[in-house]
Amino acid sequence: MTKSPDQPWLKRLPILTILAVAALGAIYLRDYISFQALAENREALLAYRDANFVLTAGLFVLLYAVIVAFSLPGATVMTLTGGFLFATFPGALFNVTGATIGAVGIFLAARWGFGEQLGRKLEGSEGTVKKIKDGIDENQWSMLFLIRLIPAVPFFLANLIPAFLEVPLRRFVISTFLGIIPGAVVYTSVGAGLGEVFSRGESPDLGVIFEPHILLPILGLCALALLPVMLKAVRGKKGL
């Protein structure tokens, strides 16, 4: 007898596979995509890029998407590599594109496996949980941009949370692509200067995003994302 494709274990297979690969990757791949590995292979990478620019760009975006989709270690190193190989632009564009494709992969896997069922449970719940769910639904754009802009929110969680809250795919893609641009540009620009860092035998400053001249504009974008939520709250109080 043929098994129905609607069986729960089949729907959960993609996200469970991602989690398994992520666990294995954390154990066995940590040393393969690292700053040291980039430093040791930088000349070969530059030579290959010069000889095959389009192919290199395509393979880079594909590898970045796979790393994000399977939550493998090395996403930050890949962002730096994008800047090192392709400069701030188009490096930032390649980084954002790869990250968005990978994010869509894990988002769809999570929503297909658990998101629809969890979303129905939250929608049918009562009390505080239902109020939180309704509040997020009413301000989805603001919340989606906010979790992308805040540096402290792990990228993995920012991909899973919308899947469990029934966020439409189109909305997820747009908010992900646009929301990660500020951080991607910062780290890509750091990667663009890796040549000098390598020549000095130093390591890049990954804490640069928390420098006031960079963090404050990002926080300003966060406040802008929250503005519609605050306006709704003010109007709601006036209507009481």
N, C-alpha and C positions, 0 to 999 in steps of 0.2 A: 504493500500500500504506500503510495507517494505521500510524503509529508507536506503539509500545508506550509507555504512560505510565510504565513502569518504567525507561526509558532514563536513564542517569546524568545527562545534561545537563539533562533536565527536572526531576529532583530537585534539582539544584544551582542552577537558575534563580532561585528566591526569594532565597537567600543571596547569590548573585552580584549580583542586582538591588539588594539592600540595600547591599552594599559599593560599588556604582557610585553609588547615590544619596548615600551617606555622603561619598564623595569629592567629588562635585559640590556637596553642601551645605557642606562645609568651605571651598570656594572662593567660592561665590556667596551663601550665606545668613548669613555671619558677622555682617554689620551689621544684619540684619533682626530677629534675636532677641537683643538685647543690653540691657545695663543702661541705656545712653543712650536706646535706642528706648523702653524702658519709661518712663523719666523724661519723655520728650517727649510721650508719648501717655497719661499717667496719668489726666488729667482725662476724656478721652474714654472710657477703659476703665471708670472708676468710674461714669460716667453710664450707659453701656450696661449695666453690671452692675445698677445700681439699677432700670433699666427692664425688664430681662430676666434675672432672677437664675438661674432654672432653666436657661434656654437657655445663658447664659454659663458656668455650671458644666459643662454637658454638652459644650460646645465646647472648654472648657479641658481637660477630661480627654481628649477625643479628640485635641486638638493635642499634648498631652503624650505620649500613647501613640505618635503618629506620630513625634515627635522621637526618642523612645527606640528605637522599632522600627527606624528608619532611621539611628540614630546621628548625628543632625543636631546642629549646634552650638546651644547654648542651653538645655540641660537645667537647669543651675543657675539661669539667669535665670527659667525657667519655675517652678522651685520657689519662688523669691523672689516671683514674680508671684502664685502661689497664696496666699501669706501676705498680700500686699498687697491682693488683691481679696477674699479670703474669711476673713482673720484666721487665727490659728494653728489654730483649729478652726472650720469644717470644712476649712480650707485644706490641712492636713496629710493628711486623708483623701483629698481630691481628688488631691493630689500622689502619694500612695502608690498609689492606684488606677490613675492614668494610667501611672505608671512600671511597675507590675506588668503591665498589659495590653501595653505596648510590649515589656517584657522577654520575655513569653511569645511574642510574635510573632517576635523574632529567635532565641529558643531553638528554636522549632519549625522555622524555616527552616534553621538550622544543623544540627539533628539530622536533618532530612529529607535535606539535601544531603550532609553529610559524617559526621554523628555516628554513624549506624548502621554504616557501613563502618569507621570508625575504631574504634568500640567493639568490633566483631568482631575487628579486628586486635589490639587491646590484650588482649582476652580470650584470644586464641590465642597470645599471645607468651609468652616465658619469661624467667626471671631477674629482674633488678631492676625492669624495667618492669611485669611482671606483679605483683610484690609491691606496688608503689605503687598499681596499679589495684585490687588486692584490699583494700589498706588503706583506700582512699577508699570503696570499696563498703561496707565494714564500718562506716564512720562517716559515712555520707552526710549525715545530719541535722546533725551537728556541723560538718562541712566546709562545707556550704551556708550555715549561719548565720554561720560565721566569715568567709567571703569577702564576705558582705553587711555585716557589722558593721565590718570593718577599713576605715577611710576611705581608705587608700592603694591599695586594690584598685580599678582602673577598673571602672565599671559595665558597660561593654561586655564586658570579659573575664569578669566574673562571670556574664554571660548565656551566653557561649560555652562556657566550661569544662564546666558541667554537661551541655550538649548533646553534648559529645564523650565523656562518661563514662557515658552511658545512664541518666541520672537520670530517674525517672518524672516525668511532667508534674505530677501532683498534688503531689508532694513539692517540685518546683521552685516552683510557685505559692505554696504555703504559706510556704516559707522565704524567698522573695523578699518577699512582702507583709509578713511580720512582721519580717524582718531589716533592711529599709530604714526602718522606722518611726523609730528613734532619730535617725538623720541627717536624715530628712525633717522631723521635728518641730523640730530645731535650726534648719535653714535656713528653714523656714516661719515660725518665730518672728522670724527676722531680717527676712524679707519683711514681716511684719505691722507692723514699725516703720519701713518705708521712707518713710512720710509725713513723719516728722520728718527723716529723712536727706535727702529731696528739698528740704525747706524750708531746710536748711542748705547745700545745694549740695554735699553730700559723697557718697562712695561707700560701700556697705555693707561691713562687715568679714566677708569670706568665710572668714577664718582662725579664726573663732570656735570652730569645731568642735575645734580643737587646743588650746583653753584648758583648763587642768587640771581645772576644775570640770565640764567637759563631756566631755573626752577620757577621764578616769579612769573614770567610770561606763560608758562604752562599752567600755573595755578590760576592765572587770569583766564585762560581758556576753560578751565574747570568751572570757574565762577560763571562764565558765559553759558556753559552747558546747563548749569543749575538755574539760570535766570528764568526760564519758562516755569519751572517747578515753584520758584519763589513767587512769581506773579500769580500763579493759580492759587497758592496758599493765601496771598493777600486778598485776592478777589473773593475767595471763599469766606474769609473772615468778615469782609464787608457785607457779604450777602446774608450773614447770620442775623 
